[in-house]
Amino acid sequence: MESIEVLVAHIQGLSRSPDEVSHLHSLLKQSEDALRSHAARLAPFLSQLDPSIHTLGYLFLLEAYSSGSISGEEASGFLLTVVEFINSCSAEQIQLAPEKFISVCKSFKDQVMQLGVPMQGIAPLWMAVRKLQTSTEQLTTLHSDYLLLCLLAKCYKAGLSILDDDIFEVDHPRDHFLYCYYGGMINIGLKRFEKALACLHNVVTAPMTTLNAICVEAYKKYILVSLILNGQVPSFPKYTSSAAHRNLKNYTQPYVDLANFYASGKFSELEACIQTNQEKFLSDSNLGLVKQVLSSLYKRNIQRLTQTYLTLSLQDIANVAQLNNPKEAEMHVLQMIQDGEIFATINQKDGMVSFHEDPEQYKSCGMTEHIDFSIQRLMALSKKLSSLDDNLSCDPQYLSKVGKERQKFDFDEFDSVSHKFM
Amino acid sequence: MEELSVHSREEKNVEEIARRFVPYGGRKKSPLGFYLAMDLSPIQKDLASKCYSAVADTCDDLMLKLASRGIRYQDEWPFAIHLLGHVFANDLNSARFLWKSIPLEIKESRPEIVAVWKIGQCLWTRDYAGVYDAIRGFDWSAEITAMVVAFSENYTKKMFQMLNSAYSTISVTDVAHFLGMSEDRAIDYALQHGWKLDSSCKMVIVKKPKTVTERKLDPSKLQRLTEYVFHLEH
């Protein structure tokens, strides 16, 4: 216990300047084992430190404390301590020991989930993500934990502030899988189906040597969201890993069947397919989404009519879309006009609907702004890609691989790779 | 509105446990200071300045902050205003999730929350006329009345715009239905906005308003075009 008191004195004394802090850092690293062995008794020492000034020391003590087991009565107090710490800690000192910070946040998340109060963890974890990131383009391990808490607490909108950042740096592939999968689920909950599709697409087409469970679940939702949004499931793009390409459909057979019945356009057949596979859909927690697929079939059938007819009576629409009467057809068409899914006008006097072309002429100021904005984003992305490409062509691993293949060619050929890499 | 104080046995226990973790210099400031009283002033500010579209975000942020302190805010939280905030912003998904998270005892003891939810439900199921019934079918408390009135006016305007874009001719009964007015008032409203009445078959002919879209270009666009061409060339 004496060593702990000495350590606390060091922390209080050595937290002023960056040099002192790095000296402190090495002292702390040496005392890690001592801290862990006294894990249960560290609580009173924490009260002698100020998390905003003595961040690094506080972090080491807190991490050691959280690595031990925390009893029921201490749990709520622990949560409040961590919340206070995250809110007041200094981001620069955190960056010196990011793994410890992540470990504390993960214990926090586990406790919050165990106590059944996920909402308590949302605001602190958001702050933790922002303090841990070196830039908003970096994906940290905490991103997926944050989204998980948002999902459990049903505070979907809170997830958007993190989800809307563009990510360009990923440290661990597993973070990426979970982040995109949870991100897809949050977007589905908010009915932002296009964004959900993009997230799920990232999981399905991510590089992988073997299939993992996250990818399988993501593919199931991918099929359902594709049907709701576009009425069909696209084939795998070229850059999909062969592991995914070969095996995904085997694990998701009921969903592939659903997609086939959807393509036929017949309501009764689709309903029958859903009935047979209801257990499977329920156990995957996808039944709600499947029901949305079913109701989207009406819309799909009506949309198909716009491609063939200029005007059509409400009675005919009801017949084609398998609705009960013209009034129901009118309500469906009205909903679709309201949602911007078709362009039409209803003429109640004659009981007819006229279908129109998209009136957007792409000439207005607002549309020009929108196009400008998209082009700027594309240019920024293209610059990022060229710099990535440049970095990659200097990478020793890449050059040695290219160098090995070089040997198959004639030595007379232009030698772009130095011999030292062969 | 005076600050609300929250006292319950649960909170006293948490306070005891939290005392073990009084931070450095704890005498001077208590980080758990406002866990004995909830400060709802940001919400009041929005209501007073009639920024109704901002109410939902303000409520969300404040709720998460209170939750992170481990406070049991549910008893005193203005759920009715929070729900109406989401409805006002037409964010029915968030309204639904909020409704699901409200504890049953609170739903049963505060009929105003249920009344606001009725409005949200009608919007969700596209029961266009039901919305008006839900608005008129409850005796709203003083602090929420202004917001309900603002929502009602907004909704009527939106409905009229929808009819404008979706119909070329529509029966008078339906117009009255969608606008939540009597048939005579509905006819007046429609005529005011330039529609014509065909009294023989009780139909109104819709006149779409002329939309003026701005098409002026300014010199900065030229600069942007130059940038694009440069980028494409390299």
Boltz contact constraints between the chains, C-beta under 6 A:
constraints:
  - contact:
      token1: [A, 47]
      token2: [B, 22]
      max_distance: 6.0
  - contact:
      token1: [A, 49]
      token2: [B, 24]
      max_distance: 6.0
  - contact:
      token1: [A, 50]
      token2: [B, 24]
      max_distance: 6.0
  - contact:
      token1: [A, 76]
      token2: [B, 14]
      max_distance: 6.0
  - contact:
      token1: [A, 76]
      token2: [B, 17]
      max_distance: 6.0
  - contact:
      token1: [A, 76]
      token2: [B, 70]
      max_distance: 6.0
  - contact:
      token1: [A, 77]
      token2: [B, 17]
      max_distance: 6.0
  - contact:
      token1: [A, 77]
      token2: [B, 18]
      max_distance: 6.0
  - contact:
      token1: [A, 77]
      token2: [B, 20]
      max_distance: 6.0
  - contact:
      token1: [A, 77]
      token2: [B, 21]
      max_distance: 6.0
  - contact:
      token1: [A, 80]
      token2: [B, 18]
      max_distance: 6.0
  - contact:
      token1: [A, 80]
      token2: [B, 70]
      max_distance: 6.0
  - contact:
      token1: [A, 81]
      token2: [B, 21]
      max_distance: 6.0
  - contact:
      token1: [A, 83]
      token2: [B, 68]
      max_distance: 6.0
  - contact:
      token1: [A, 84]
      token2: [B, 31]
      max_distance: 6.0
  - contact:
      token1: [A, 119]
      token2: [B, 67]
      max_distance: 6.0
  - contact:
      token1: [A, 120]
      token2: [B, 67]
      max_distance: 6.0
  - contact:
      token1: [A, 120]
      token2: [B, 68]
      max_distance: 6.0
  - contact:
      token1: [A, 120]
      token2: [B, 70]
      max_distance: 6.0
  - contact:
      token1: [A, 122]
      token2: [B, 64]
      max_distance: 6.0
  - contact:
      token1: [A, 123]
      token2: [B, 64]
      max_distance: 6.0
  - contact:
      token1: [A, 123]
      token2: [B, 65]
      max_distance: 6.0
  - contact:
      token1: [A, 123]
      token2: [B, 68]
      max_distance: 6.0
  - contact:
      token1: [A, 124]
      token2: [B, 68]
      max_distance: 6.0
  - contact:
      token1: [A, 154]
      token2: [B, 97]
      max_distance: 6.0
  - contact:
      token1: [A, 154]
      token2: [B, 101]
      max_distance: 6.0
  - contact:
      token1: [A, 157]
      token2: [B, 94]
      max_distance: 6.0
  - contact:
      token1: [A, 190]
      token2: [B, 93]
      max_distance: 6.0
  - contact:
      token1: [A, 191]
      token2: [B, 93]
      max_distance: 6.0
  - contact:
      token1: [A, 334]
      token2: [B, 166]
      max_distance: 6.0
  - contact:
      token1: [A, 337]
      token2: [B, 166]
      max_distance: 6.0
  - contact:
      token1: [A, 338]
      token2: [B, 162]
      max_distance: 6.0
  - contact:
      token1: [A, 345]
      token2: [B, 168]
      max_distance: 6.0
  - contact:
      token1: [A, 346]
      token2: [B, 166]
      max_distance: 6.0
  - contact:
      token1: [A, 346]
      token2: [B, 167]
      max_distance: 6.0
  - contact:
      token1: [A, 347]
      token2: [B, 168]
      max_distance: 6.0
  - contact:
      token1: [A, 347]
      token2: [B, 169]
      max_distance: 6.0
  - contact:
      token1: [A, 348]
      token2: [B, 169]
      max_distance: 6.0
  - contact:
      token1: [A, 348]
      token2: [B, 170]
      max_distance: 6.0
  - contact:
      token1: [A, 348]
      token2: [B, 171]
      max_distance: 6.0
  - contact:
      token1: [A, 349]
      token2: [B, 169]
      max_distance: 6.0
  - contact:
      token1: [A, 349]
      token2: [B, 203]
      max_distance: 6.0
  - contact:
      token1: [A, 363]
      token2: [B, 215]
      max_distance: 6.0
  - contact:
      token1: [A, 364]
      token2: [B, 213]
      max_distance: 6.0
  - contact:
      token1: [A, 365]
      token2: [B, 214]
      max_distance: 6.0
  - contact:
      token1: [A, 372]
      token2: [B, 224]
      max_distance: 6.0
  - contact:
      token1: [A, 379]
      token2: [B, 231]
      max_distance: 6.0
